[in-house]
Amino acid sequence: MRSSLLVTFTALACAALVTGLSERAAHAQTIGVDLDGLTPVGSSPGYSQTGEAVSVRIGYRLGLPLVSLTPEVGYSYAHLGAATNDPAIDVNRLFVGARLGFGAIVVPSVYAHVGYGFIGTTNGPLNPDNGVAVDAGVALDLRVIPHLGFGIHGGYATIASSPGSVDWINYGVQADLSF
């Protein structure tokens, strides 16, 4: 008798979980925007000054009450400034990845993306090049308005290209809208 009640309870809990996930997922598309400051790291040739970036992300939030997973795709444009004799660098990235968040009102999260970066320069020794792009970081969102989140984030990004990688630390603000 106890084992059949346990099996029945487990089956009902699994059915409720699957139903809850599918209902939330049906209404959990997200679009997000990130505005970043950039600080180059390493001794990569071709850039030496801070820069700025903007990213747009589209995802699909899957979640339980206090945990959410958001697979996403996106595009990012970054500009790293130049010193007097160095070229400025423009980076366009296409990426796929995910965010994992914890909480309902204050939501700390981690994120990671992989994709492809297209590097162009204004002049100088670094020829325009392309390569695999990877980024990862942490974020802290505030969700006090339904369907709207905003917060801060910081992370590390790199593009493996020839003659060397282009690496930077990013920090900034973000907002996303769920519908």
N, C-alpha and C positions, 0 to 999 in steps of 0.2 A: 504493500500500500504506500509506504513512504517513498519507495523508489519511483513508483508511477506518478506520485505528486511532484517529485523533483523533476522528472522528465517533462511532465506537463508544464510546470512552472518555467523550466528552462526553454521549452519550445515557445511558450507565450512571450517570454522576455526577448528571445531572438526575433520573433515576429514583430514585436513592438519596436525593437531597435531598427530592423530593416525598414519598417513602415515610417518610422520617424526620420531616418536618414533620407529616404526617397522623397518624403514630403518637404523636408527642409531643402534638399538639393534642388527640387523643382523651382524654388523661389530664391535661390542663393547665387545667382550670377553676380559677379563683382567687376567693377572697373576702378582702377586706382591710378593715381598720379604721384610721382615722387619728384621733389626738387632738391638737388644736392649741391653741396660744396665738395671739392675734390682736393686731395693733397697727394702728390706723387710720392712714391716710395721706391727705394732701390736706386741703382745707378743706370737705369735704362737710358739710352741715348735719345735725344730729341725733345725732351721737355724738362722744365725746371721750375715752373711756377704753378700755383694753385689754379683751379678751374671750377667749372660748374657743369651740371648735367640735369637733364629732365628725362623721366621715364614714364611710359604708359603701360599699364598691365591690365589684362583681361583674364578673369578666372572664374572658377566655379566652387563656391564654398560648400564643403561637406562637413557636417559637424554633429556633435553631441552637445548637451547643454553647456559644458565648460571646456570643450576641446574642439578645435576646428582645423581642418586641412584644406588648403586652397591650392589645387594645381592651377598654374597660370602660364600664359604666354605674354610676351611683351617686346617693346622696342625702347631703346635708350639712345639719346644723343649726348655726348660729352665733349667738352672743349677744355684742353689743358693749355694754359698760357705759355708764353715763351719769354726767355730772357733776351737780352739784346741780340746775341748772335745765334740763338737757337730757334728752331721752327715751332710754331704752335701746332698742336695736334687736334684733329677732329676725329671722334670715334663714334661710329654708328654700330649698335649691337642689336641683334635679334636673339631672343632667349626663350627657354622653357624652364620651368622649375616649380617650386612649391613653397608655401608658407605653412607653418604649424604654430597655432596660437592656443593660449590657455587663458580661460577666464571669460567674463561676460561684459563687465563695465571697463575695467582696466585690463588690457590684454597684452601681456608680453608674448613675443613670438620670435621664431627663428626662420630664416629663409635661405634658399640656395637656388641658383640658376646656372644653366650651361647653355651655350649658344655659339654664335659666330660673330666676330667683330671685324669691322672694316675700318682701317686706320688710314687717314690722309693727313698730309702736312702742308703747311703754307710755303715752306722753303727749307733748305738745310740738309743735313746729312741723313736723316731717317727717310728712306723712300717710303711712299705709301705702301702699306702691306695689310694683310688680313690674317686672321688666326682664330683658334678656339678661344672663346671667352667664358670665364667662370667668375661668379661672384657669390658671396655668402655674407650673412650678417644677422643682427638682432634688431628688433623693433619694439616699441611700446606704444600701443594705441589706446585711445579713450573712446568709448562707445556709449555716450549718454543720449544721443539723438538716434531714434530708430533708423536703421539702414545706412547710417553714416558713421564712419570711423576716421579719426585723424590722430596723428602722433609724430614721433621722431624715430629715426633709425640710424644705424651706422654699420659699415661693413668694409669688406676688402674685395677688390676686383682685379682681374688680370686678363690680358690677352696675349697668348703665346704667338709671337710673330717673329719674322726674321728682319733685322739682325738681332733683335732681343725682345723680351717681353715688355709690355707697357702695363705698369702696376700702379694702383692708387687706393687710398682709403677714401671712402665716401661717407658723408654725414649730412643729414637734412631732415626735411619734413615730408609727410605723406598724408594722403587722404584717399579713402575709397568709399564707393557707393555700392550698396547691395540692393538688388531688385529681384 
